[in-house]
Amino acid sequence: MKVAPVLTHLESRGIATTLVHTGQHYSPELSDNILKDLDLRDPDFNLGVGSGSHAQQTARVMEAFEPVLLDLQPSWVVVVGDVNSTLACSLVTAKLREETGSRLAHVEAGLRSGDWAMPEEVNRVLTDRLSDLLFTPSRDAGQNLLAEGIPADRIVFVGNVMMDTLFKQLPKARALDMRSRLGLSTRAYVVVTVHRPSNVDSRESLEPILEALVRINAETRVILPLHPRTLRRAKEFGLEPLLHQLLTGPPLGYLEMLSLTDNAFVVLTDSGGLQEETTVLGVPCVTLREQTERPITLSEGTNRMAPWPLTVEGIVQSFAQASKQGRAAVGSRCPEGWDGSASTRIADALQK
């Protein structure tokens, strides 16, 4: 979702591009369907790294990306977000900078949660340290980078590129009408996503989340697309009876998820992207994490944090508060630069 609009703008200007898919997200729902939804061309390279520990994934991406970089020697390597692939490709580019002449640009730079227990925080900080050009989605992200000693001339405020994709794809998502397909009433259901290790990798963390969802489901239907990791852990911990009380299913494609979110009463999530999307869509959001690297969604958006550590009562009460908050009009709570033109500003900066 972050790559597609940038690639489109570069190609429209006649700039030669190569699309590399690391294969870190490899299921059809999390990979193939999203490429199709976003009208992205087939990747020029698919590194096929698959699953594994953080160290294994990072190492496999590095091993597979190195020969690609040595062969192509592009002017720029553009990485997005904060996943293991982001850091891995950044490390390879930095280590081969003298040999290839390639420079590194990071889209969505400067976000910080302050939580070093999150692998994504490590990926973010190290990628930013290695980057030659840092594209920030919000003004606070730029302040974070300056505080860490990043020179101001390497930082470019561009806004949130995720919103470029959202605004472009929203009409198609609405045409899908996932609400009607699932037999749901308009804005009478709750969308939930839970997948982070801190929430699902122990029974003590996952059980209260599912119990809270069952409580909420008693008054408002809960829709829970299941990340493979979450389903695996629920089975391992014997929590499937709780899942059976909710409307669950496999992971959804981007357009399907956007269609459901757009009509939701409230969203509960531990995802970073959904905190942003709900802000622009005007949907009340409860974030099921200790910290967020997107504080602007709290101060300017529709997001709130559930009390930490997560408890059944804390989640249920946060849901009740979000319910009273009500929806805002689409686009009425957009922070600066979340206007659908971030990818234009990125292409401008790369070209310059």
C-alpha positions as CSV (number, residue, x, y, z in Angstrom):
1,M,0.0,0.0,0.0
2,K,3.0,2.3,0.5
3,V,4.9,1.2,-2.5
4,A,2.1,1.3,-5.1
5,P,1.5,5.1,-5.4
6,V,5.3,5.9,-5.3
7,L,5.9,3.4,-8.1
8,T,3.1,4.8,-10.1
9,H,4.4,8.3,-9.9
10,L,7.9,7.4,-10.7
11,E,6.9,5.4,-13.8
12,S,4.6,8.2,-15.0
13,R,7.6,10.4,-15.2
14,G,9.5,7.9,-17.3
15,I,11.9,6.8,-14.5
16,A,13.1,3.2,-14.7
17,T,12.0,1.2,-11.7
18,T,12.5,-2.3,-10.4
19,L,10.0,-3.8,-8.0
20,V,11.4,-6.3,-5.5
21,H,9.1,-8.5,-3.4
22,T,11.0,-10.1,-0.5
23,G,8.4,-12.7,0.2
24,Q,8.2,-11.9,3.9
25,H,4.5,-11.8,3.5
26,Y,3.8,-14.8,1.4
27,S,0.2,-16.0,1.9
28,P,-2.2,-15.3,-1.0
29,E,-4.3,-13.1,1.2
30,L,-1.4,-11.1,2.5
31,S,0.6,-10.9,-0.7
32,D,-0.9,-11.9,-4.1
33,N,-4.4,-10.5,-3.4
34,I,-3.0,-7.1,-2.3
35,L,-0.8,-6.8,-5.4
36,K,-4.0,-7.4,-7.5
37,D,-6.1,-5.0,-5.4
38,L,-3.6,-2.2,-5.9
39,D,-3.1,-2.8,-9.6
40,L,0.6,-3.4,-9.0
41,R,2.5,-5.2,-11.7
42,D,4.2,-8.5,-11.0
43,P,7.4,-8.0,-9.1
44,D,10.6,-8.1,-11.1
45,F,12.2,-10.1,-8.3
46,N,10.5,-12.3,-5.7
47,L,13.1,-13.3,-3.1
48,G,10.8,-15.8,-1.5
49,V,12.2,-15.7,2.0
50,G,9.1,-16.9,3.8
51,S,8.7,-17.2,7.5
52,G,11.2,-17.6,10.3
53,S,12.6,-15.9,13.3
54,H,13.5,-12.2,13.1
55,A,17.2,-13.1,12.6
56,Q,16.4,-15.8,10.0
57,Q,14.1,-13.5,8.0
58,T,16.5,-10.6,8.1
59,A,19.5,-12.8,7.1
60,R,17.6,-14.4,4.2
61,V,16.5,-11.1,2.8
62,M,20.1,-9.8,3.0
63,E,21.5,-12.9,1.3
64,A,18.9,-12.8,-1.5
65,F,18.9,-9.0,-2.0
66,E,22.6,-8.5,-2.2
67,P,23.1,-10.1,-5.7
68,V,20.1,-8.1,-7.0
69,L,21.6,-4.8,-5.8
70,L,25.1,-5.7,-7.2
71,D,23.6,-6.5,-10.5
72,L,21.3,-3.5,-10.8
73,Q,23.2,-0.8,-9.0
74,P,20.3,1.6,-9.0
75,S,20.5,5.3,-8.1
76,W,18.1,4.8,-5.2
77,V,16.9,2.0,-3.1
78,V,13.5,2.9,-1.7
79,V,12.3,1.0,1.4
80,V,9.0,1.5,3.2
81,G,7.7,1.0,6.8
82,D,9.3,-1.0,9.5
83,V,9.3,-4.7,8.8
84,N,12.3,-7.0,8.8
85,S,12.6,-6.6,5.0
86,T,13.0,-2.9,5.4
87,L,16.0,-3.2,7.7
88,A,17.5,-6.0,5.7
89,C,17.5,-4.2,2.4
90,S,18.8,-1.0,4.2
91,L,21.7,-2.9,5.7
92,V,22.7,-4.3,2.3
93,T,22.4,-1.0,0.6
94,A,24.5,0.8,3.3
95,K,27.2,-1.8,3.3
96,L,27.5,-1.7,-0.5
97,R,27.1,2.1,-0.9
98,E,30.7,2.6,-2.0
99,E,30.6,-0.3,-4.4
100,T,27.2,0.4,-6.1
101,G,26.8,4.1,-5.6
102,S,23.2,3.4,-4.6
103,R,21.6,5.7,-2.0
104,L,18.9,4.8,0.5
105,A,15.5,6.4,0.9
106,H,13.1,5.5,3.7
107,V,9.3,6.1,3.3
108,E,7.6,6.5,6.6
109,A,10.7,7.7,8.5
110,G,10.8,9.1,12.0
111,L,8.0,7.2,13.7
112,R,8.8,6.2,17.2
113,S,7.0,4.3,19.9
114,G,9.9,4.4,22.4
115,D,9.3,0.6,23.0
116,W,12.5,-1.3,22.2
117,A,10.7,-4.6,22.9
118,M,9.0,-4.0,19.6
119,P,11.1,-5.5,16.7
120,E,9.6,-2.8,14.5
121,E,11.1,0.0,16.7
122,V,14.5,-1.5,16.1
123,N,13.9,-1.7,12.4
124,R,12.7,1.9,12.2
125,V,15.5,3.4,14.2
126,L,18.3,1.6,12.4
127,T,16.8,2.1,8.9
128,D,16.6,5.9,9.6
129,R,20.2,6.0,10.8
130,L,21.3,4.3,7.5
131,S,19.2,6.4,5.1
132,D,20.3,9.2,2.9
133,L,16.8,10.6,2.4
134,L,14.1,10.3,5.1
135,F,10.4,10.9,4.1
136,T,8.3,11.7,7.1
137,P,4.5,11.2,7.3
138,S,4.0,13.7,10.1
139,R,5.7,16.7,11.6
140,D,6.4,15.0,14.9
141,A,8.4,12.3,13.0
142,G,10.8,15.0,11.7
143,Q,11.3,16.3,15.3
144,N,12.1,12.7,16.4
145,L,14.8,12.5,13.7
146,L,16.3,15.9,14.5
147,A,16.5,14.9,18.2
148,E,18.5,11.8,17.2
149,G,21.0,13.9,15.3
150,I,19.8,13.3,11.7
151,P,20.8,16.3,9.6
152,A,17.8,18.5,8.6
153,D,18.8,18.4,4.9
154,R,18.2,14.7,4.8
155,I,14.6,15.0,6.1
156,V,11.7,15.7,3.8
157,F,8.1,16.0,5.1
158,V,5.9,14.4,2.6
159,G,2.8,13.3,4.5
160,N,1.2,9.9,4.7
161,V,1.6,7.8,1.5
162,M,-0.9,5.2,2.9
163,M,-3.6,7.8,2.4
164,D,-2.7,8.1,-1.3
165,T,-3.7,4.5,-1.7
166,L,-6.8,4.8,0.6
167,F,-8.3,7.8,-1.3
168,K,-7.6,6.1,-4.7
169,Q,-9.0,2.7,-3.7
170,L,-12.0,3.8,-1.5
171,P,-14.5,3.9,-4.4
172,K,-13.5,0.3,-5.4
173,A,-13.7,-0.8,-1.8
174,R,-17.2,0.6,-1.3
175,A,-18.3,-1.1,-4.5
176,L,-17.4,-4.4,-2.9
177,D,-19.9,-3.8,-0.2
178,M,-18.4,-6.4,2.2
179,R,-21.0,-5.4,4.8
180,S,-23.9,-6.7,2.7
181,R,-21.9,-9.8,1.7
182,L,-21.5,-10.8,5.3
183,G,-25.2,-9.9,6.1
184,L,-24.3,-7.1,8.5
185,S,-26.2,-3.9,9.3
186,T,-24.6,-0.6,8.4
187,R,-22.2,0.5,11.1
188,A,-23.6,-2.1,13.5
189,Y,-20.4,-4.2,13.7
190,V,-16.9,-4.0,15.1
191,V,-13.8,-4.8,13.1
192,V,-10.8,-6.3,15.0
193,T,-7.3,-7.2,14.0
194,V,-4.8,-8.8,16.4
195,H,-1.5,-10.2,15.4
196,R,1.5,-8.7,17.3
197,P,3.6,-11.2,19.3
198,S,3.1,-9.2,22.5
199,N,-0.7,-9.8,22.2
200,V,-0.9,-13.4,20.8
201,D,2.2,-15.3,21.8
202,S,1.1,-16.2,25.3
203,R,-2.2,-17.4,26.7
204,E,-2.0,-14.7,29.4
205,S,-2.1,-12.0,26.7
206,L,-4.4,-13.5,24.1
207,E,-7.1,-14.9,26.4
208,P,-8.3,-11.5,27.9
209,I,-8.4,-10.0,24.4
210,L,-10.7,-12.8,23.1
211,E,-12.8,-12.7,26.3
212,A,-13.3,-9.0,25.9
213,L,-14.3,-9.5,22.2
214,V,-16.9,-12.1,23.3
215,R,-18.3,-9.5,25.8
216,I,-18.5,-6.8,23.1
217,N,-20.0,-9.3,20.6
218,A,-23.0,-9.7,22.9
219,E,-24.1,-6.2,22.0
220,T,-22.3,-5.4,18.7
221,R,-21.2,-8.1,16.2
222,V,-17.5,-8.6,16.1
223,I,-15.7,-9.4,12.9
224,L,-12.2,-10.9,13.4
225,P,-10.1,-11.8,10.3
226,L,-7.5,-14.1,11.7
227,H,-3.9,-13.6,11.0
228,P,-2.2,-17.0,10.6
229,R,-0.1,-16.4,13.8
230,T,-3.2,-15.5,15.8
231,L,-5.1,-18.6,14.7
232,R,-2.1,-20.8,15.4
233,R,-1.7,-19.5,18.9
234,A,-5.4,-19.7,19.7
235,K,-5.4,-23.4,18.8
236,E,-2.2,-24.0,20.7
237,F,-3.6,-22.4,23.9
238,G,-7.0,-24.1,23.6
239,L,-8.9,-20.8,23.0
240,E,-10.8,-21.9,19.9
241,P,-14.2,-22.0,21.8
242,L,-13.8,-18.2,22.2
243,L,-13.2,-17.8,18.5
244,H,-16.3,-19.8,17.7
245,Q,-18.4,-17.1,19.3
246,L,-17.2,-14.4,16.9
247,L,-17.4,-14.0,13.2
248,T,-14.0,-15.1,12.1
249,G,-12.3,-15.9,8.8
250,P,-9.1,-15.8,6.9
251,P,-7.1,-12.6,6.4
252,L,-8.8,-10.2,4.0
253,G,-7.4,-8.5,0.9
254,Y,-6.7,-4.8,1.1
255,L,-9.9,-3.7,-0.6
256,E,-12.1,-6.1,1.4
257,M,-10.6,-4.8,4.7
258,L,-11.0,-1.2,3.6
259,S,-14.6,-1.9,2.7
260,L,-15.4,-3.4,6.1
261,T,-13.5,-0.7,8.0
262,D,-15.3,2.1,6.1
263,N,-18.6,0.9,7.5
264,A,-17.5,-0.2,10.9
265,F,-19.0,1.2,14.2
266,V,-15.6,0.9,16.0
267,V,-12.3,-0.7,15.1
268,L,-10.0,-2.5,17.7
269,T,-6.5,-3.2,16.5
270,D,-2.9,-3.6,17.2
271,S,-2.0,-2.6,13.6
272,G,-0.2,0.6,12.8
273,G,-1.9,1.1,9.5
274,L,-5.4,0.8,10.8
275,Q,-4.8,3.6,13.3
276,E,-4.1,5.8,10.4
277,E,-6.9,4.6,8.1
278,T,-9.5,4.9,10.7
279,T,-8.4,8.5,11.4
280,V,-9.0,9.5,7.8
281,L,-12.2,7.4,7.5
282,G,-13.5,9.0,10.7
283,V,-14.0,5.7,12.4
284,P,-13.4,5.5,16.2
285,C,-10.4,3.2,16.9
286,V,-9.1,1.5,20.0
287,T,-5.4,0.5,19.9
288,L,-4.5,-2.6,21.8
289,R,-0.9,-1.8,22.5
290,E,1.2,-0.3,25.2
291,Q,2.5,2.5,23.0
292,T,1.9,3.8,19.5
293,E,4.4,5.3,17.1
294,R,1.6,7.2,15.6
295,P,0.7,9.7,18.3
296,I,-0.8,12.1,15.8
297,T,-3.8,9.6,15.5
298,L,-4.5,10.3,19.2
299,S,-4.0,14.1,19.2
300,E,-5.6,14.8,15.8
301,G,-7.4,11.6,14.8
302,T,-10.0,9.2,16.1
303,N,-7.7,6.8,17.9
304,R,-7.4,6.0,21.6
305,M,-5.2,3.6,23.6
306,A,-6.7,0.8,25.7
307,P,-5.3,0.8,29.3
308,W,-2.1,-1.3,29.5
309,P,-1.7,-4.1,30.5
310,L,-4.7,-5.2,28.6
311,T,-7.6,-6.6,30.6
312,V,-11.1,-7.7,29.8
313,E,-12.6,-4.7,31.6
314,G,-10.1,-2.2,30.2
315,I,-10.8,-3.3,26.6
316,V,-14.6,-3.3,27.1
317,Q,-14.5,0.2,28.7
318,S,-12.3,1.6,25.9
319,F,-14.8,0.2,23.4
320,A,-17.7,1.8,25.2
321,Q,-15.9,5.2,25.2
322,A,-15.1,4.9,21.5
323,S,-18.7,4.0,20.8
324,K,-19.9,7.3,22.5
325,Q,-17.3,9.2,20.5
326,G,-19.1,8.5,17.3
327,R,-17.9,8.8,13.7
328,A,-16.5,11.8,11.9
329,A,-16.9,12.6,8.3
330,V,-14.3,11.1,5.9
331,G,-11.3,13.4,5.6
332,S,-12.5,15.7,8.4
333,R,-9.8,14.6,10.8
334,C,-6.9,14.4,8.4
335,P,-3.5,15.5,9.8
336,E,-1.3,17.8,7.6
337,G,-0.1,16.0,4.5
338,W,-2.6,13.1,4.7
339,D,-4.2,14.5,1.5
340,G,-3.5,11.8,-1.1
341,S,-0.5,13.6,-2.6
342,A,2.4,12.2,-0.5
343,S,3.7,10.0,-3.3
344,T,3.9,13.1,-5.6
345,R,6.1,14.8,-3.1
346,I,8.2,11.7,-2.7
347,A,8.7,11.4,-6.5
348,D,9.6,15.1,-6.6
349,A,12.3,14.7,-3.9
350,L,13.8,11.6,-5.5
351,Q,13.9,13.3,-8.9
352,K,15.5,16.4,-7.4
